[in-house]
Amino acid sequence: MKNYSKVEHMKFSVAMLVLLLSMVTIVMLSGCGSLFSSETFTLSGTITSGGSPLSGVTVTLSGDSSAAATTDSHGNYSFDVSNYSSYTITPSLAGYTFGPINRNATIYGLSGSGFNFSGFGSGAVSTSYHTVYLRSDGTVWTWGYNSNGQLGNGTITDSDTPAQLGGLSGMTAVAAGYDHTVALKNDGTVWTWGSNSNGQLGNGPGLDSRTPAQVGGLSGMTAVAAGYRFTVALKNDGTVWTWGYNNHGQLGNNSITDSPVPIQVSGTSGLSSVIAVAAGYDHTVALMNSSGGIIWTWGDNGNGELGIGTTTDSYIPVEVPGLANIMAIAAGNLFTVALRNDALSSSVWAWGFNNVGQIGDGDTTDVWSPVEVSGMVGTGAIGIAAGYDHAVAMKTDGTVWTWGGNGKGQLGNGTTTGSVTPVQPIGMSGVEAVAAGVYDTVALKIDSTVWTWGYNLYGQLGNGTIIDSDIPVKAM
């Protein structure tokens, strides 16, 4: 996508590629000079993770000239460049992904500043009635509800403490569904375990699996998501594949017939170049990059969660109108959340079921089209998550914000009173990833510690108890 602003004797373009959980921050131009000046100009910025600077990051400059720089102790880098030239700035650090991936700029006589990036470690968290933690070393840890073997440890016994899942290594993504779990390996294969009641494990009709098994027929996968007894996977060619429960058309193949094996989402709808996927209770969301951050949705729409202005289900992908420049998506129980960037500010948008304020617009009326979440405009939001009846956002400064239902303390603010606008959980800072489940929330800090709060009947908080907590507690 391109955003344009004009200043005297200057044109400036920013083009960006966006990933799930990536960040885009303010881009500014300042300085002086004329169009035909031979002066040297500076492109500079900062790289952070969870609000803390990242030092020692290699940043490369390519385009009309080439160079490399290393961030200092404050995460800062800079390049001296010539006037009237085009450049691309790209950061790189082992174990981290960056948002945005790069910054592209054309300089016409002005200095460029504010080319900022946010780094995210390879760890990730996901939660439902059970919790899954992907450590930066590629190992998977699970805890919580286990009636169908969704912890993957060979038993059906719940666990109130985290335990490493044997037999898996080199994993790059995880997703916790209602009663099953999905993981993506660095070789592009997908692995599943837990309930198979509707074919959500992807290996044909059969029994539940208490240990991970590779999904047949899939390769080159780059992302996974899990909903209520269905699974979604994104391939490196931008196509989307689904399997499992399909009562509302959430598989996106123009039917309501379950599929126990992966099938490609209908390609005749215009869905292509997908870069991120999310799975809600009975609906699916995809983010397309080729059209400048456009969202497509399909499946259940009884509460407007597809964002198309109606409450009619769709068995094939449909474009969410009037919403562009999206860089992250999340799908909850009958509602959807999106993170938008317009170069000069970020904002969070939501739509769908709103009985306890999970849309965050200050009301409890269902919303059939996207609306802005109150207080989350221009605030540096870089990540989002959607649970059963609450939503979560994290900011560039490493803080966390929550809104919606709070009957089990899932907002983390020391109460059990819901909020129709964002509130801040107690004591949360330095956070680089968040997840929202069935009345619980999980946050991963940059120091690799995991913090949880909310519902804990099955030990899903991972703190050795089955007692709910309305403030964050350390799981590991």
VEXFIKE-149499 format. One record per residue (C-alpha): residue in three letters; x, y, z; residue number from 1. Coordinates in Angstrom, 1 decimal. Example, Ala and Ser with C-alpha at 12.3 -4.5 7.8 and 13.67 -1.06 7.14 Angstrom:
2
[r ALA; [12.3; -4.5; 7.8]; 1]
[r SER; [13.7; -1.1; 7.1]; 2]
***
This chain:
476
[r MET; [0.0; 0.0; 0.0]; 1]
[r LYS; [1.1; 3.6; -0.4]; 2]
[r ASN; [0.3; 6.7; 1.6]; 3]
[r TYR; [1.2; 10.1; 0.2]; 4]
[r SER; [1.7; 13.4; 1.8]; 5]
[r LYS; [3.1; 16.6; 0.1]; 6]
[r VAL; [5.4; 19.2; 1.6]; 7]
[r GLU; [7.0; 22.1; -0.4]; 8]
[r HIS; [9.5; 20.7; -3.0]; 9]
[r MET; [9.0; 17.2; -1.6]; 10]
[r LYS; [7.2; 13.9; -2.3]; 11]
[r PHE; [7.4; 11.1; 0.1]; 12]
[r SER; [6.2; 7.5; -0.2]; 13]
[r VAL; [6.0; 4.8; 2.3]; 14]
[r ALA; [5.4; 1.2; 1.1]; 15]
[r MET; [5.2; -1.6; 3.6]; 16]
[r LEU; [4.7; -5.3; 3.9]; 17]
[r VAL; [2.7; -6.3; 7.0]; 18]
[r LEU; [2.8; -9.5; 9.1]; 19]
[r LEU; [0.5; -11.0; 11.9]; 20]
[r LEU; [1.4; -9.1; 15.2]; 21]
[r SER; [3.5; -6.5; 13.2]; 22]
[r MET; [3.8; -2.8; 14.0]; 23]
[r VAL; [3.8; 0.3; 11.9]; 24]
[r THR; [4.8; 3.6; 13.5]; 25]
[r ILE; [4.9; 7.2; 12.7]; 26]
[r VAL; [6.8; 8.3; 9.6]; 27]
[r MET; [7.9; 11.9; 9.5]; 28]
[r LEU; [10.0; 14.1; 7.3]; 29]
[r SER; [11.9; 17.1; 8.6]; 30]
[r GLY; [14.8; 19.3; 7.6]; 31]
[r CYS; [15.5; 21.6; 4.8]; 32]
[r GLY; [17.1; 21.8; 1.4]; 33]
[r SER; [16.1; 22.4; -2.2]; 34]
[r LEU; [15.2; 20.0; -5.0]; 35]
[r PHE; [18.6; 20.5; -6.7]; 36]
[r SER; [20.7; 20.6; -3.6]; 37]
[r SER; [23.8; 18.3; -3.4]; 38]
[r GLU; [23.6; 18.1; 0.3]; 39]
[r THR; [23.7; 14.8; 2.3]; 40]
[r PHE; [20.6; 13.8; 4.2]; 41]
[r THR; [19.9; 11.4; 7.0]; 42]
[r LEU; [17.5; 8.5; 7.3]; 43]
[r SER; [17.2; 7.5; 11.0]; 44]
[r GLY; [15.0; 5.5; 13.3]; 45]
[r THR; [14.7; 3.2; 16.3]; 46]
[r ILE; [14.1; -0.6; 16.8]; 47]
[r THR; [12.3; -1.8; 19.9]; 48]
[r SER; [10.8; -4.9; 21.3]; 49]
[r GLY; [8.1; -4.7; 24.0]; 50]
[r GLY; [8.9; -1.0; 24.4]; 51]
[r SER; [12.6; -1.7; 25.1]; 52]
[r PRO; [15.4; -0.8; 22.6]; 53]
[r LEU; [17.1; -3.6; 20.7]; 54]
[r SER; [20.8; -3.1; 20.4]; 55]
[r GLY; [23.1; -4.8; 17.9]; 56]
[r VAL; [20.5; -5.2; 15.2]; 57]
[r THR; [21.9; -5.1; 11.7]; 58]
[r VAL; [20.0; -2.7; 9.5]; 59]
[r THR; [20.7; -2.6; 5.7]; 60]
[r LEU; [20.2; 0.2; 3.2]; 61]
[r SER; [19.6; -0.8; -0.4]; 62]
[r GLY; [18.4; 1.1; -3.5]; 63]
[r ASP; [20.4; 3.9; -5.1]; 64]
[r SER; [23.2; 3.2; -2.7]; 65]
[r SER; [24.0; 0.3; -0.3]; 66]
[r ALA; [25.1; 0.4; 3.4]; 67]
[r ALA; [24.8; -1.4; 6.7]; 68]
[r ALA; [24.4; -0.1; 10.2]; 69]
[r THR; [24.1; -1.5; 13.7]; 70]
[r THR; [21.7; -0.2; 16.3]; 71]
[r ASP; [23.3; 1.3; 19.4]; 72]
[r SER; [22.4; 0.8; 23.0]; 73]
[r HIS; [19.3; 2.9; 22.6]; 74]
[r GLY; [18.1; 0.9; 19.5]; 75]
[r ASN; [19.0; 3.8; 17.2]; 76]
[r TYR; [20.4; 3.6; 13.6]; 77]
[r SER; [21.0; 6.2; 10.9]; 78]
[r PHE; [22.2; 6.5; 7.3]; 79]
[r ASP; [23.6; 9.4; 5.3]; 80]
[r VAL; [22.1; 9.5; 1.9]; 81]
[r SER; [22.1; 11.6; -1.3]; 82]
[r ASN; [19.3; 13.9; -2.4]; 83]
[r TYR; [16.8; 12.8; -5.0]; 84]
[r SER; [17.2; 9.0; -4.4]; 85]
[r SER; [15.1; 5.9; -3.5]; 86]
[r TYR; [16.0; 3.6; -0.7]; 87]
[r THR; [14.8; 0.6; 1.3]; 88]
[r ILE; [15.7; 0.1; 4.9]; 89]
[r THR; [15.5; -3.5; 6.3]; 90]
[r PRO; [16.3; -4.8; 9.8]; 91]
[r SER; [17.5; -8.3; 10.6]; 92]
[r LEU; [18.2; -10.2; 13.8]; 93]
[r ALA; [18.2; -14.0; 14.4]; 94]
[r GLY; [15.2; -15.1; 16.4]; 95]
[r TYR; [13.2; -12.0; 15.7]; 96]
[r THR; [10.7; -10.9; 13.1]; 97]
[r PHE; [10.1; -7.2; 12.4]; 98]
[r GLY; [7.1; -5.1; 11.7]; 99]
[r PRO; [7.1; -3.6; 9.2]; 100]
[r ILE; [9.5; -5.8; 7.3]; 101]
[r ASN; [11.0; -2.7; 5.6]; 102]
[r ARG; [10.6; 1.0; 4.9]; 103]
[r ASN; [10.8; 2.4; 1.4]; 104]
[r ALA; [11.4; 6.1; 0.9]; 105]
[r THR; [12.1; 8.6; -1.9]; 106]
[r ILE; [13.9; 11.7; -0.7]; 107]
[r TYR; [13.5; 15.0; -2.5]; 108]
[r GLY; [15.6; 17.5; -0.6]; 109]
[r LEU; [14.5; 16.7; 3.0]; 110]
[r SER; [15.8; 14.6; 5.8]; 111]
[r GLY; [13.8; 11.5; 6.8]; 112]
[r SER; [13.3; 10.5; 10.4]; 113]
[r GLY; [11.1; 8.1; 12.3]; 114]
[r PHE; [11.7; 5.0; 10.3]; 115]
[r ASN; [10.9; 2.8; 13.2]; 116]
[r PHE; [10.6; -1.0; 13.6]; 117]
[r SER; [9.3; -3.3; 16.3]; 118]
[r GLY; [11.0; -6.7; 16.8]; 119]
[r PHE; [9.1; -9.7; 18.1]; 120]
[r GLY; [10.8; -12.9; 19.4]; 121]
[r SER; [9.8; -16.2; 17.9]; 122]
[r GLY; [7.8; -17.1; 21.0]; 123]
[r ALA; [4.0; -17.1; 20.9]; 124]
[r VAL; [1.0; -17.9; 23.0]; 125]
[r SER; [-2.5; -19.2; 22.4]; 126]
[r THR; [-5.3; -20.1; 24.7]; 127]
[r SER; [-8.9; -21.5; 24.9]; 128]
[r TYR; [-9.8; -23.7; 27.8]; 129]
[r HIS; [-6.2; -24.8; 27.5]; 130]
[r THR; [-3.0; -22.8; 26.9]; 131]
[r VAL; [-0.2; -23.3; 24.5]; 132]
[r TYR; [3.2; -21.6; 24.6]; 133]
[r LEU; [5.8; -21.7; 21.9]; 134]
[r ARG; [9.2; -20.9; 23.2]; 135]
[r SER; [11.8; -19.1; 21.2]; 136]
[r ASP; [13.8; -22.4; 21.0]; 137]
[r GLY; [10.9; -24.0; 19.0]; 138]
[r THR; [9.6; -26.2; 21.8]; 139]
[r VAL; [5.9; -26.3; 22.8]; 140]
[r TRP; [4.5; -26.2; 26.3]; 141]
[r THR; [0.9; -26.9; 27.2]; 142]
[r TRP; [-1.4; -26.8; 30.3]; 143]
[r GLY; [-5.1; -26.6; 31.2]; 144]
[r TYR; [-8.1; -28.6; 30.0]; 145]
[r ASN; [-7.3; -32.0; 28.5]; 146]
[r SER; [-10.5; -34.0; 28.1]; 147]
[r ASN; [-9.7; -34.8; 24.5]; 148]
[r GLY; [-5.9; -34.9; 24.6]; 149]
[r GLN; [-5.5; -31.3; 23.5]; 150]
[r LEU; [-2.4; -31.0; 25.7]; 151]
[r GLY; [-0.7; -33.6; 23.5]; 152]
[r ASN; [1.0; -35.4; 26.3]; 153]
[r GLY; [-0.6; -38.8; 25.8]; 154]
[r THR; [-3.2; -38.4; 28.6]; 155]
[r ILE; [-6.6; -36.9; 29.1]; 156]
[r THR; [-5.7; -35.5; 32.5]; 157]
[r ASP; [-5.9; -31.7; 33.1]; 158]
[r SER; [-2.7; -29.9; 34.1]; 159]
[r ASP; [-2.4; -26.7; 36.2]; 160]
[r THR; [1.3; -26.3; 35.4]; 161]
[r PRO; [3.1; -26.0; 32.1]; 162]
[r ALA; [4.9; -29.0; 30.7]; 163]
[r GLN; [7.0; -29.4; 27.6]; 164]
[r LEU; [5.4; -31.4; 24.8]; 165]
[r GLY; [7.7; -34.2; 23.8]; 166]
[r GLY; [8.4; -35.1; 20.2]; 167]
[r LEU; [8.0; -31.6; 18.8]; 168]
[r SER; [10.9; -29.3; 17.9]; 169]
[r GLY; [11.5; -26.5; 15.4]; 170]
[r MET; [8.0; -25.2; 15.7]; 171]
[r THR; [7.2; -21.7; 14.5]; 172]
[r ALA; [3.5; -21.1; 15.4]; 173]
[r VAL; [0.8; -22.6; 17.6]; 174]
[r ALA; [-3.0; -22.2; 17.9]; 175]
[r ALA; [-5.4; -23.4; 20.6]; 176]
[r GLY; [-8.8; -24.3; 19.4]; 177]
[r TYR; [-11.9; -25.2; 21.4]; 178]
[r ASP; [-10.8; -28.8; 22.1]; 179]
[r HIS; [-7.8; -29.3; 19.8]; 180]
[r THR; [-4.4; -27.8; 19.1]; 181]
[r VAL; [-2.4; -26.9; 16.0]; 182]
[r ALA; [1.3; -26.3; 15.5]; 183]
[r LEU; [3.4; -25.2; 12.5]; 184]
[r LYS; [6.9; -26.5; 12.0]; 185]
[r ASN; [9.8; -24.7; 10.3]; 186]
[r ASP; [9.7; -27.1; 7.4]; 187]
[r GLY; [6.2; -25.9; 6.5]; 188]
[r THR; [4.3; -28.9; 7.9]; 189]
[r VAL; [1.3; -28.8; 10.1]; 190]
[r TRP; [0.7; -30.9; 13.3]; 191]
[r THR; [-2.5; -31.4; 15.2]; 192]
[r TRP; [-3.8; -33.2; 18.3]; 193]
[r GLY; [-6.9; -33.3; 20.5]; 194]
[r SER; [-10.5; -33.8; 19.6]; 195]
[r ASN; [-11.4; -35.0; 16.0]; 196]
[r SER; [-15.2; -34.9; 16.4]; 197]
[r ASN; [-15.6; -32.9; 13.2]; 198]
[r GLY; [-12.4; -33.7; 11.4]; 199]
[r GLN; [-10.5; -30.8; 12.9]; 200]
[r LEU; [-7.3; -32.7; 13.1]; 201]
[r GLY; [-7.2; -32.9; 9.3]; 202]
[r ASN; [-6.2; -36.6; 8.9]; 203]
[r GLY; [-9.6; -38.0; 7.9]; 204]
[r PRO; [-12.4; -39.2; 10.0]; 205]
[r GLY; [-11.3; -41.0; 13.1]; 206]
[r LEU; [-10.6; -41.0; 16.8]; 207]
[r ASP; [-9.2; -38.2; 18.9]; 208]
[r SER; [-5.4; -38.0; 19.1]; 209]
[r ARG; [-3.6; -37.6; 22.4]; 210]
[r THR; [-0.2; -36.9; 20.8]; 211]
[r PRO; [0.8; -34.7; 17.8]; 212]
[r ALA; [0.4; -36.1; 14.3]; 213]
[r GLN; [1.4; -34.5; 11.0]; 214]
[r VAL; [-1.5; -33.4; 8.8]; 215]
[r GLY; [-1.2; -35.2; 5.5]; 216]
[r GLY; [-1.0; -33.4; 2.1]; 217]
[r LEU; [0.2; -30.1; 3.4]; 218]
[r SER; [3.5; -28.4; 2.7]; 219]
[r GLY; [4.8; -24.9; 2.5]; 220]
[r MET; [2.5; -23.6; 5.2]; 221]
[r THR; [3.3; -20.3; 6.9]; 222]
[r ALA; [0.6; -19.7; 9.5]; 223]
[r VAL; [-2.2; -21.6; 11.4]; 224]
[r ALA; [-5.4; -20.8; 13.3]; 225]
[r ALA; [-7.9; -22.8; 15.2]; 226]
[r GLY; [-11.5; -22.1; 16.0]; 227]
[r TYR; [-14.5; -24.1; 17.3]; 228]
[r ARG; [-13.6; -27.6; 15.9]; 229]
[r PHE; [-12.2; -26.3; 12.6]; 230]
[r THR; [-8.7; -25.4; 11.5]; 231]
[r VAL; [-7.2; -22.9; 9.1]; 232]
[r ALA; [-3.7; -22.9; 7.5]; 233]
[r LEU; [-2.0; -20.3; 5.2]; 234]
[r LYS; [0.3; -21.5; 2.4]; 235]
[r ASN; [3.4; -19.7; 1.1]; 236]
[r ASP; [1.6; -19.0; -2.2]; 237]
[r GLY; [-1.1; -16.9; -0.5]; 238]
[r THR; [-3.8; -19.6; -0.6]; 239]
[r VAL; [-5.9; -20.6; 2.4]; 240]
[r TRP; [-6.7; -24.2; 3.4]; 241]
[r THR; [-9.3; -25.3; 6.0]; 242]
[r TRP; [-10.8; -28.4; 7.5]; 243]
[r GLY; [-13.2; -29.6; 10.2]; 244]
[r TYR; [-16.6; -28.2; 11.3]; 245]
[r ASN; [-18.5; -26.3; 8.6]; 246]
[r ASN; [-22.0; -25.7; 9.9]; 247]
[r HIS; [-21.9; -22.0; 8.9]; 248]
[r GLY; [-19.6; -22.2; 5.9]; 249]
[r GLN; [-16.5; -21.3; 7.9]; 250]
[r LEU; [-14.4; -23.6; 5.7]; 251]
[r GLY; [-15.1; -21.2; 2.8]; 252]
[r ASN; [-15.8; -23.7; 0.1]; 253]
[r ASN; [-19.4; -22.7; -0.7]; 254]
[r SER; [-20.9; -25.5; 1.4]; 255]
[r ILE; [-21.9; -26.4; 5.0]; 256]
[r THR; [-20.5; -29.9; 4.8]; 257]
[r ASP; [-17.7; -30.8; 7.3]; 258]
[r SER; [-14.3; -31.8; 5.8]; 259]
[r PRO; [-12.0; -34.2; 7.7]; 260]
[r VAL; [-9.1; -33.3; 5.3]; 261]
[r PRO; [-7.7; -29.9; 4.1]; 262]
[r ILE; [-9.5; -28.2; 1.3]; 263]
[r GLN; [-8.7; -24.9; -0.4]; 264]
[r VAL; [-10.9; -21.9; 0.3]; 265]
[r SER; [-12.9; -21.0; -2.8]; 266]
[r GLY; [-10.5; -19.1; -5.2]; 267]
[r THR; [-13.2; -17.7; -7.4]; 268]
[r SER; [-14.1; -15.0; -4.9]; 269]
[r GLY; [-11.0; -12.8; -5.4]; 270]
[r LEU; [-9.2; -14.1; -2.3]; 271]
[r SER; [-5.5; -14.2; -3.1]; 272]
[r SER; [-2.1; -13.0; -1.7]; 273]
[r VAL; [-3.2; -13.7; 1.9]; 274]
[r ILE; [-0.6; -12.9; 4.5]; 275]
[r ALA; [-2.6; -13.7; 7.8]; 276]
[r VAL; [-5.5; -15.8; 8.9]; 277]
[r ALA; [-7.7; -15.9; 12.1]; 278]
[r ALA; [-10.4; -18.3; 13.2]; 279]
[r GLY; [-13.3; -17.4; 15.4]; 280]
[r TYR; [-16.0; -19.5; 16.9]; 281]
[r ASP; [-17.7; -20.2; 13.6]; 282]
[r HIS; [-16.2; -17.7; 11.2]; 283]
[r THR; [-12.9; -17.1; 9.5]; 284]
[r VAL; [-10.9; -14.0; 8.7]; 285]
[r ALA; [-8.1; -13.4; 6.1]; 286]
[r LEU; [-5.8; -10.4; 5.5]; 287]
[r MET; [-4.8; -9.7; 1.9]; 288]
[r ASN; [-1.7; -7.7; 1.2]; 289]
[r SER; [-2.0; -7.2; -2.6]; 290]
[r SER; [-4.9; -4.7; -2.1]; 291]
[r GLY; [-3.3; -2.7; 0.7]; 292]
[r GLY; [-4.3; -4.5; 3.8]; 293]
[r ILE; [-7.9; -5.6; 2.9]; 294]
[r ILE; [-9.9; -8.0; 5.1]; 295]
[r TRP; [-12.0; -10.9; 3.7]; 296]
[r THR; [-14.4; -12.9; 6.0]; 297]
[r TRP; [-16.7; -15.9; 5.7]; 298]
[r GLY; [-18.8; -18.2; 7.8]; 299]
[r ASP; [-21.3; -17.4; 10.6]; 300]
[r ASN; [-22.7; -13.8; 10.5]; 301]
[r GLY; [-25.6; -14.0; 12.9]; 302]
[r ASN; [-24.2; -11.0; 14.9]; 303]
[r GLY; [-22.5; -9.1; 12.1]; 304]
[r GLU; [-19.1; -10.7; 12.7]; 305]
[r LEU; [-18.3; -10.7; 9.0]; 306]
[r GLY; [-18.4; -6.9; 9.0]; 307]
[r ILE; [-20.3; -6.6; 5.7]; 308]
[r GLY; [-23.3; -4.7; 7.1]; 309]
[r THR; [-25.7; -7.7; 7.2]; 310]
[r THR; [-26.4; -10.7; 9.4]; 311]
[r THR; [-26.4; -13.2; 6.6]; 312]
[r ASP; [-23.9; -16.1; 6.6]; 313]
[r SER; [-21.5; -16.4; 3.7]; 314]
[r TYR; [-20.1; -19.7; 2.6]; 315]
[r ILE; [-17.4; -18.0; 0.5]; 316]
[r PRO; [-15.0; -15.2; 1.3]; 317]
[r VAL; [-16.5; -11.6; 1.1]; 318]
[r GLU; [-14.6; -8.4; 1.4]; 319]
[r VAL; [-15.1; -6.1; 4.4]; 320]
[r PRO; [-16.0; -2.8; 2.8]; 321]
[r GLY; [-14.6; 0.6; 3.8]; 322]
[r LEU; [-11.6; -0.8; 5.8]; 323]
[r ALA; [-8.0; -0.8; 4.4]; 324]
[r ASN; [-4.4; -0.5; 5.6]; 325]
[r ILE; [-4.9; -3.3; 8.0]; 326]
[r MET; [-1.8; -5.0; 9.5]; 327]
[r ALA; [-3.3; -7.5; 12.0]; 328]
[r ILE; [-6.5; -9.5; 12.5]; 329]
[r ALA; [-8.1; -11.4; 15.3]; 330]
[r ALA; [-11.4; -13.4; 15.5]; 331]
[r GLY; [-13.3; -14.1; 18.7]; 332]
[r ASN; [-16.7; -15.6; 19.6]; 333]
[r LEU; [-19.0; -13.9; 17.1]; 334]
[r PHE; [-16.9; -10.8; 16.8]; 335]
[r THR; [-13.8; -9.6; 14.9]; 336]
[r VAL; [-10.9; -7.2; 15.7]; 337]
[r ALA; [-8.5; -5.5; 13.3]; 338]
[r LEU; [-5.4; -3.3; 13.7]; 339]
[r ARG; [-5.1; -0.5; 11.2]; 340]
[r ASN; [-2.2; 1.7; 10.2]; 341]
[r ASP; [-2.4; 4.9; 8.2]; 342]
[r ALA; [1.3; 5.8; 8.4]; 343]
[r LEU; [0.7; 8.7; 10.8]; 344]
[r SER; [-1.3; 6.7; 13.4]; 345]
[r SER; [-2.6; 3.3; 14.3]; 346]
[r SER; [-6.1; 2.4; 15.4]; 347]
[r VAL; [-8.1; -0.7; 16.5]; 348]
[r TRP; [-11.4; -1.6; 14.9]; 349]
[r ALA; [-14.0; -4.2; 15.8]; 350]
[r TRP; [-17.4; -5.5; 14.8]; 351]
[r GLY; [-20.0; -8.2; 15.6]; 352]
[r PHE; [-21.4; -9.4; 18.9]; 353]
[r ASN; [-21.3; -6.8; 21.6]; 354]
[r ASN; [-23.4; -8.0; 24.6]; 355]
[r VAL; [-20.7; -7.1; 27.2]; 356]
[r GLY; [-18.8; -4.4; 25.3]; 357]
[r GLN; [-16.3; -6.6; 23.5]; 358]
[r ILE; [-16.4; -4.2; 20.5]; 359]
[r GLY; [-15.0; -1.5; 22.8]; 360]
[r ASP; [-16.9; 1.4; 21.4]; 361]
[r GLY; [-18.6; 2.4; 24.7]; 362]
[r ASP; [-21.8; 0.6; 24.0]; 363]
[r THR; [-23.3; -2.9; 24.2]; 364]
[r THR; [-25.2; -2.9; 20.8]; 365]
[r ASP; [-24.1; -5.4; 18.1]; 366]
[r VAL; [-22.2; -3.7; 15.3]; 367]
[r TRP; [-22.5; -5.1; 11.7]; 368]
[r SER; [-19.7; -2.9; 10.2]; 369]
[r PRO; [-16.3; -1.9; 11.5]; 370]
[r VAL; [-16.1; 0.8; 14.2]; 371]
[r GLU; [-13.1; 2.3; 16.1]; 372]
[r VAL; [-12.4; 1.0; 19.5]; 373]
[r SER; [-12.5; 4.0; 21.9]; 374]
[r GLY; [-9.2; 5.4; 23.1]; 375]
[r MET; [-7.1; 3.2; 20.8]; 376]
[r VAL; [-6.6; 5.7; 17.9]; 377]
[r GLY; [-3.0; 7.0; 17.4]; 378]
[r THR; [-1.8; 5.2; 20.5]; 379]
[r GLY; [0.9; 2.9; 19.1]; 380]
[r ALA; [-1.1; -0.3; 19.2]; 381]
[r ILE; [0.9; -3.1; 17.6]; 382]
[r GLY; [-0.9; -6.4; 18.4]; 383]
[r ILE; [-4.4; -7.6; 19.1]; 384]
[r ALA; [-6.3; -10.7; 20.3]; 385]
[r ALA; [-10.0; -11.7; 20.6]; 386]
[r GLY; [-11.4; -14.2; 23.1]; 387]
[r TYR; [-14.9; -15.5; 24.0]; 388]
[r ASP; [-16.2; -12.2; 25.2]; 389]
[r HIS; [-13.2; -9.9; 25.6]; 390]
[r ALA; [-10.5; -8.4; 23.4]; 391]
[r VAL; [-6.8; -7.4; 24.1]; 392]
[r ALA; [-4.4; -5.0; 22.5]; 393]
[r MET; [-0.7; -4.3; 23.2]; 394]
[r LYS; [1.2; -1.1; 22.5]; 395]
[r THR; [4.7; -0.2; 21.4]; 396]
[r ASP; [5.6; 0.7; 25.0]; 397]
[r GLY; [4.9; -2.9; 26.0]; 398]
[r THR; [1.7; -2.2; 27.9]; 399]
[r VAL; [-1.5; -4.2; 27.5]; 400]
[r TRP; [-5.1; -3.0; 27.2]; 401]
[r THR; [-8.3; -5.1; 27.6]; 402]
[r TRP; [-12.1; -4.6; 27.2]; 403]
[r GLY; [-15.4; -6.5; 27.2]; 404]
[r GLY; [-16.6; -9.2; 29.6]; 405]
[r ASN; [-14.8; -9.6; 32.9]; 406]
[r GLY; [-16.9; -12.1; 34.9]; 407]
[r LYS; [-13.8; -14.2; 35.6]; 408]
[r GLY; [-11.3; -11.4; 35.8]; 409]
[r GLN; [-10.1; -11.7; 32.2]; 410]
[r LEU; [-9.5; -8.0; 31.9]; 411]
[r GLY; [-6.8; -8.3; 34.6]; 412]
[r ASN; [-7.6; -4.9; 36.3]; 413]
[r GLY; [-8.3; -6.3; 39.8]; 414]
[r THR; [-12.1; -6.5; 39.4]; 415]
[r THR; [-14.8; -8.7; 37.8]; 416]
[r THR; [-16.7; -5.8; 36.3]; 417]
[r GLY; [-16.8; -5.6; 32.5]; 418]
[r SER; [-15.7; -2.6; 30.6]; 419]
[r VAL; [-17.1; -1.2; 27.3]; 420]
[r THR; [-13.8; 0.7; 26.7]; 421]
[r PRO; [-10.2; -0.4; 27.1]; 422]
[r VAL; [-8.6; -0.7; 30.6]; 423]
[r GLN; [-5.1; -1.6; 31.6]; 424]
[r PRO; [-4.3; -4.9; 33.4]; 425]
[r ILE; [-2.4; -4.3; 36.6]; 426]
[r GLY; [1.4; -4.4; 36.4]; 427]
[r MET; [1.8; -5.5; 32.7]; 428]
[r SER; [4.8; -4.0; 30.8]; 429]
[r GLY; [7.4; -5.3; 28.5]; 430]
[r VAL; [4.9; -7.5; 26.6]; 431]
[r GLU; [5.6; -8.7; 23.1]; 432]
[r ALA; [2.6; -11.1; 22.4]; 433]
[r VAL; [-0.9; -11.6; 23.8]; 434]
[r ALA; [-3.7; -14.1; 23.5]; 435]
[r ALA; [-7.3; -14.2; 24.6]; 436]
[r GLY; [-9.3; -17.4; 25.4]; 437]
[r VAL; [-12.5; -18.5; 27.0]; 438]
[r TYR; [-12.6; -16.0; 29.9]; 439]
[r ASP; [-8.8; -15.9; 30.3]; 440]
[r THR; [-5.9; -13.8; 28.9]; 441]
[r VAL; [-2.2; -14.6; 28.3]; 442]
[r ALA; [0.8; -12.3; 27.8]; 443]
[r LEU; [4.3; -13.1; 26.8]; 444]
[r LYS; [7.0; -10.7; 28.0]; 445]
[r ILE; [10.3; -9.9; 26.3]; 446]
[r ASP; [12.1; -11.8; 29.1]; 447]
[r SER; [10.3; -14.9; 28.0]; 448]
[r THR; [8.1; -15.1; 31.1]; 449]
[r VAL; [4.4; -16.0; 30.6]; 450]
[r TRP; [1.7; -14.2; 32.6]; 451]
[r THR; [-2.0; -15.2; 32.7]; 452]
[r TRP; [-5.2; -14.0; 34.3]; 453]
[r GLY; [-9.0; -14.8; 34.4]; 454]
[r TYR; [-10.7; -18.2; 34.4]; 455]
[r ASN; [-8.8; -21.1; 35.9]; 456]
[r LEU; [-11.2; -24.0; 36.5]; 457]
[r TYR; [-9.0; -26.4; 34.4]; 458]
[r GLY; [-5.6; -24.9; 35.4]; 459]
[r GLN; [-5.3; -22.9; 32.2]; 460]
[r LEU; [-3.5; -20.1; 34.1]; 461]
[r GLY; [-0.7; -22.5; 34.7]; 462]
[r ASN; [0.2; -21.2; 38.2]; 463]
[r GLY; [-0.3; -24.5; 40.0]; 464]
[r THR; [-3.9; -23.7; 41.1]; 465]
[r ILE; [-7.5; -23.9; 39.8]; 466]
[r ILE; [-8.4; -20.5; 41.3]; 467]
[r ASP; [-9.5; -17.7; 39.1]; 468]
[r SER; [-7.3; -14.5; 39.2]; 469]
[r ASP; [-8.4; -11.0; 38.3]; 470]
[r ILE; [-4.8; -9.8; 38.2]; 471]
[r PRO; [-1.9; -11.2; 36.2]; 472]
[r VAL; [0.0; -14.2; 37.7]; 473]
[r LYS; [3.2; -15.8; 36.5]; 474]
[r ALA; [2.8; -19.2; 34.7]; 475]
[r MET; [6.4; -19.7; 33.8]; 476]
***
